[in-house]
Amino acid sequence: MMKKITNRGLHRDFAYFYLGLIIAFSFSGIILNHRQNWYPMNYTYESKPFQLEIPVDKKELTKDYFLKNTEELGTYDGHRIRDGKLRVYFKGNAILDADAISGKGTIEYKRKVPFLGHTMYLHKSTNNFWIWYSDIFGIAMLVIAFTGVLIPMGKKGFKARGWKLAMLGMVIPILFLIFFS
């Protein structure tokens, strides 16, 4: 015999199922909001000075150049040059920051911060499976929100006062978008 599905049951079961992800995304979302001041995804466990021989012609700073000239640092994973600064990425969380003219710089080896770094990885992941799972989570959050609105009845219900609080809660993001975006 099939049980009747209620708003309260849907709300409860989705909230139970996604509790871990709600907590992880809440932590990492707060951290990502403040990443200019504090970014605990990785920590540096080793740092060494490094001198990179920079070619006279900057057009020679290509993938092949870095594969040949930085192989002792790790497996090349990409690079960028911005405002006279060179950054070379290596698989396994190593980063070389150097002056794009002199080549003087530092190689840092990093590790993911336990729990916080991992939750941030989940929040930022571009893995196809994870994107689909996160989309399903987003839909579940909508179910949690809408069923949560429909649970209370009477003078504390949505029709009586809940709609006023919901409207007030929507005004703040709308004002932010109007004045700050």
Backbone torsions as a table, in degrees:
resi	resn	phi	psi	omega
1	MET	NA	135.4	-176.4
2	MET	-87.5	135.2	178.5
3	LYS	-79.6	149.6	177.2
4	LYS	-73.4	129.5	178.1
5	ILE	-85.1	125.0	179.7
6	THR	-114.6	162.1	175.2
7	ASN	-58.1	-43.7	-178.6
8	ARG	-62.7	-42.9	-179.9
9	GLY	-66.8	-44.8	177.3
10	LEU	-61.1	-46.6	-179.6
11	HIS	-58.0	-49.9	-178.4
12	ARG	-62.4	-49.5	-173.7
13	ASP	-68.4	-40.9	176.3
14	PHE	-65.1	-41.1	179.4
15	ALA	-63.8	-41.8	177.5
16	TYR	-62.6	-49.2	-176.2
17	PHE	-60.6	-41.4	-175.3
18	TYR	-98.6	12.0	-177.9
19	LEU	-53.8	-47.6	-179.2
20	GLY	-61.3	-43.1	-179.5
21	LEU	-70.7	-36.0	175.8
22	ILE	-60.5	-45.2	179.0
23	ILE	-64.8	-47.4	-178.7
24	ALA	-60.8	-47.4	-178.6
25	PHE	-69.0	-31.0	177.4
26	SER	-65.8	-49.1	177.9
27	PHE	-58.6	-52.7	-174.7
28	SER	-68.3	-32.8	176.7
29	GLY	-63.8	-43.0	177.6
30	ILE	-62.9	-44.4	-179.5
31	ILE	-64.0	-44.3	179.9
32	LEU	-64.0	-31.1	176.2
33	ASN	-63.6	-25.6	-176.1
34	HIS	-115.7	24.0	-173.8
35	ARG	-65.7	-18.5	176.5
36	GLN	-69.5	-29.4	-177.7
37	ASN	-99.9	-29.5	-173.1
38	TRP	-154.0	119.8	-176.8
39	TYR	-133.3	85.9	-173.8
40	PRO	-88.5	26.8	179.9
41	MET	-67.1	-41.8	-179.5
42	ASN	-130.2	158.1	171.3
43	TYR	-130.5	149.7	-179.9
44	THR	-84.1	123.6	178.2
45	TYR	-106.3	-13.2	175.7
46	GLU	-153.8	139.0	-179.6
47	SER	-140.2	130.9	-178.6
48	LYS	-137.0	144.2	173.0
49	PRO	-67.7	150.3	-179.5
50	PHE	-147.9	139.9	176.8
51	GLN	-114.0	119.4	178.6
52	LEU	-104.8	130.4	176.6
53	GLU	-76.8	112.8	-177.4
54	ILE	-92.5	127.4	178.0
55	PRO	-68.5	154.8	179.8
56	VAL	-62.5	-43.8	179.1
57	ASP	-88.1	110.5	-176.5
58	LYS	-63.2	-17.8	177.9
59	LYS	-67.2	-15.9	178.4
60	GLU	-79.2	-8.0	178.2
61	LEU	-77.9	79.8	-176.8
62	THR	-118.4	175.6	177.2
63	LYS	-55.8	-45.0	-179.3
64	ASP	-61.9	-39.6	178.2
65	TYR	-59.7	-47.7	-177.9
66	PHE	-69.9	-35.7	176.7
67	LEU	-60.2	-39.3	-177.7
68	LYS	-78.3	-37.2	-169.5
69	ASN	-100.9	-2.3	-178.7
70	THR	-131.5	15.0	-174.2
71	GLU	-60.0	-27.6	179.1
72	GLU	-72.3	-13.3	-179.4
73	LEU	-87.5	-23.7	-177.7
74	GLY	147.4	-170.2	-179.3
75	THR	-87.3	117.3	-178.6
76	TYR	-55.7	138.4	-178.6
77	ASP	-132.8	-1.1	178.6
78	GLY	143.7	167.6	178.3
79	HIS	-154.1	167.0	173.5
80	ARG	-152.5	153.0	174.6
81	ILE	-124.6	123.9	-178.2
82	ARG	-145.0	128.4	176.8
83	ASP	51.5	43.5	177.5
84	GLY	75.9	6.9	179.8
85	LYS	-114.2	138.4	179.1
86	LEU	-108.8	133.4	175.2
87	ARG	-128.2	126.0	179.2
88	VAL	-117.8	129.0	-178.7
89	TYR	-102.2	141.6	177.8
90	PHE	-125.9	146.3	177.1
91	LYS	-61.0	144.2	-178.7
92	GLY	90.3	18.8	174.5
93	ASN	67.0	40.9	170.4
94	ALA	-107.6	140.4	-178.7
95	ILE	-134.8	131.3	174.1
96	LEU	-105.5	121.4	172.9
97	ASP	-109.8	125.1	-177.6
98	ALA	-144.7	158.4	172.9
99	ASP	-71.3	132.1	-174.8
100	ALA	-73.2	-11.3	179.2
101	ILE	-102.3	-51.3	-176.9
102	SER	-84.8	-25.8	-177.5
103	GLY	81.4	-0.6	-179.9
104	LYS	-76.4	131.8	-177.9
105	GLY	-165.3	-164.1	-177.2
106	THR	-137.2	136.8	172.8
107	ILE	-102.4	129.6	178.7
108	GLU	-118.5	134.3	175.5
109	TYR	-105.3	129.2	-172.0
110	LYS	-121.5	155.1	172.7
111	ARG	-128.4	152.6	178.1
112	LYS	-72.4	134.2	176.7
113	VAL	-69.0	128.2	-179.7
114	PRO	-55.3	142.0	-179.5
115	PHE	63.5	-65.4	-176.8
116	LEU	-61.6	-46.9	178.9
117	GLY	-62.9	-36.8	179.7
118	HIS	-71.0	-38.3	177.8
119	THR	-67.0	-35.9	177.6
120	MET	-66.8	-36.7	176.4
121	TYR	-60.4	-43.6	177.8
122	LEU	-60.5	-43.5	-176.5
123	HIS	-64.7	-33.5	-174.7
124	LYS	-102.5	-2.2	-172.8
125	SER	-60.8	142.5	175.7
126	THR	-112.3	14.3	177.1
127	ASN	-64.2	131.0	-175.6
128	ASN	-56.5	-44.7	178.0
129	PHE	-59.6	-45.9	-176.7
130	TRP	-65.6	-35.6	178.0
131	ILE	-61.6	-45.4	178.6
132	TRP	-63.9	-44.2	179.5
133	TYR	-62.5	-40.5	179.0
134	SER	-66.7	-36.3	175.9
135	ASP	-63.7	-42.5	176.7
136	ILE	-62.6	-40.4	175.9
137	PHE	-60.3	-43.2	177.8
138	GLY	-59.3	-41.6	177.0
139	ILE	-65.1	-41.7	178.0
140	ALA	-61.8	-37.5	177.4
141	MET	-63.6	-36.5	175.3
142	LEU	-64.8	-42.1	177.0
143	VAL	-61.2	-45.1	178.5
144	ILE	-59.6	-43.6	-179.1
145	ALA	-64.8	-49.0	-176.4
146	PHE	-70.2	-38.9	178.2
147	THR	-70.0	-34.3	177.0
148	GLY	-63.4	-35.3	177.6
149	VAL	-67.4	-34.2	-174.3
150	LEU	-86.5	-11.2	-177.3
151	ILE	-68.8	-53.8	-176.9
152	PRO	-66.7	143.1	178.8
153	MET	-123.4	170.5	174.1
154	GLY	74.4	-146.2	-173.2
155	LYS	-71.7	-11.4	175.3
156	LYS	-105.6	6.6	-177.5
157	GLY	-80.2	177.8	-177.1
158	PHE	-64.8	-42.8	-178.5
159	LYS	-65.5	-33.3	-176.5
160	ALA	-81.6	-55.9	-177.6
161	ARG	-135.5	-18.0	-176.1
162	GLY	-61.2	-37.5	-179.0
163	TRP	-64.2	-32.1	179.3
164	LYS	-66.8	-45.2	178.2
165	LEU	-65.8	-38.4	178.8
166	ALA	-63.4	-42.7	178.7
167	MET	-64.9	-43.6	178.1
168	LEU	-60.7	-41.8	178.2
169	GLY	-65.4	-27.8	178.4
170	MET	-82.1	-25.8	-178.4
171	VAL	-63.9	-40.4	-176.2
172	ILE	-60.9	-51.1	177.5
173	PRO	-63.2	-36.4	179.6
174	ILE	-64.2	-44.9	177.6
175	LEU	-61.7	-41.4	177.7
176	PHE	-59.2	-45.7	-179.9
177	LEU	-63.8	-39.3	-179.1
178	ILE	-67.5	-44.5	-172.1
179	PHE	-94.8	-20.7	-172.7
180	PHE	-123.4	-0.9	-178.7
181	SER	-105.4	NA	NA
